[in-house]
Amino acid sequence: MIRINLGAKLFTAIFATSVASVIAMGAIASYNLSTGFVGYLNQQALARTKALEKPLIRAYESDGGSWRFMRNDPRRWFDILRTSTFDPSRHAPPAADLLGANLRIGLFDASGRHVIGAPRDPEQGEPRWLALKRANGQLIGWLMLTPIQKATSQADVQFQRRQSTAIWLFAGIALMLSALLAWLLARTLLTPIRRIADATHRLAAGYYDARVTLGRGDEIGRLALDFNHLADTLARNEAMRRRMMADISHELRTPLSVLRGELEALEDGVRPFTPEATRSLTSEIGLLSQLVDDLYELSLSDAGALAYRKTEIDVTALLGDLEESHRGRFAQADLCIHWELPETPVWLLADEDRLIQLFQNLLENSLRYTNAGGEVCVRMQTADGSIEVWVEDSAPGVDAGERERMFERFYRADVSRSRASGGSGLGLAICRNIVEAHGGTIVARASELGGVGVCVTLPLGAPRASRGAYAG
């Protein structure tokens, strides 16, 4: 099977359209010239015939009201033909004379009998008749003009040939220009497409630095911009994938290394098998299990397979229950926590278990990374058909550039919020997925307490006149 590239197809389509258009226009122009030129000749002859009307009527009246003088003296007829359209200011005879109109004009009396001039010839087609009437309306005769069916004189034929030759010459020039323009247009359109195709092949081969720069504002230019955006996205995703694999390897290696070291120490007798050693092993296994569970839950969330069973819940009561359950833990960590919640229920269409997981992760994040003796503030407010839940803590803070990356997987701010404080680095990434699944947003900002403030915005459900109490 022969494959024709897009450039050849485009050139062929444009050139074929141009050829068809030029041939059609040339044929129409040639036909119009032929018919129009004959029509022009007949119009000139008809005007010549009408110019004979008044001279013939005057001659008829001056000779006693009869056409006998024409039959007896044919020279009078030719004199009238010659002088009726003579213009002294012109150096050439009228166009009708040059076209032989005098030889096709005939004079007939009122009864239709031939007097002089060209006789009627049925083979020459239907003639044109012009009535000759006196001032009182009396019909005295007829002028007959035999029409031209086609150009027969050498001059007429040569004129038509010259015009037809000119038409087809211009048609040939137009075809050559159309071929040139079709080639230029195909080249102009296909060159950037080929560049995009080459860059696509490089991108498919794994070269994520492939970019296309066209500097055009049309659809091809926008296609190049979209390609560059796609390449940027793929490059970021590839970098995130590699970083994630490295982070997962690192996070798994640490507890496994600790477990292996502890077990080897127990096996070699370096460390006695005591309850403290058992608790150390259990702690590392717990960290490893938590990391695996977080990775599994995050993968389900990314794939859209994480189950959400949304019902109408009272967020005020939900946060109140979290206040009771976390009071002791914050006290043990020497942290003061403040709760600023509305006194009335705030209803929200959401998955209760996922919201509990969301706010627990945020509270655990503050509990884990806030310096002892600090404080944490949780407040909720409603505005513009949504609720805002703020979880703010005191020092240490996070730089603005790092706050933008807090919801990335395995990301931890350096030094102050390190792995030494615990956690897998996936909690905030899971929080973001939960919030987005509820149609909300989550952002991190600088806290007035000196640390980090996380704001969760969720759309409110439709209010009702009466609702059942929240079952905690």
Secondary structure as UniProt FT lines:
FT   HELIX           6..50
FT   TURN            51..52
FT   HELIX           53..62
FT   TURN            63..64
FT   HELIX           68..72
FT   HELIX           74..83
FT   TURN            84..85
FT   TURN            88..89
FT   HELIX           95..98
FT   TURN            99..100
FT   HELIX           101..104
FT   STRAND          105..109
FT   TURN            110..111
FT   STRAND          114..117
FT   HELIX           122..124
FT   STRAND          128..133
FT   TURN            135..136
FT   STRAND          139..145
FT   HELIX           154..204
FT   TURN            205..206
FT   TURN            208..209
FT   HELIX           219..268
FT   HELIX           275..302
FT   TURN            303..304
FT   STRAND          310..314
FT   HELIX           315..332
FT   TURN            333..334
FT   STRAND          336..340
FT   STRAND          347..351
FT   HELIX           352..369
FT   TURN            372..373
FT   STRAND          375..383
FT   TURN            384..385
FT   STRAND          386..394
FT   HELIX           400..403
FT   TURN            404..407
FT   TURN            409..410
FT   HELIX           415..417
FT   HELIX           419..421
FT   HELIX           427..437
FT   TURN            438..439
FT   STRAND          441..446
FT   TURN            448..449
FT   STRAND          450..459
//
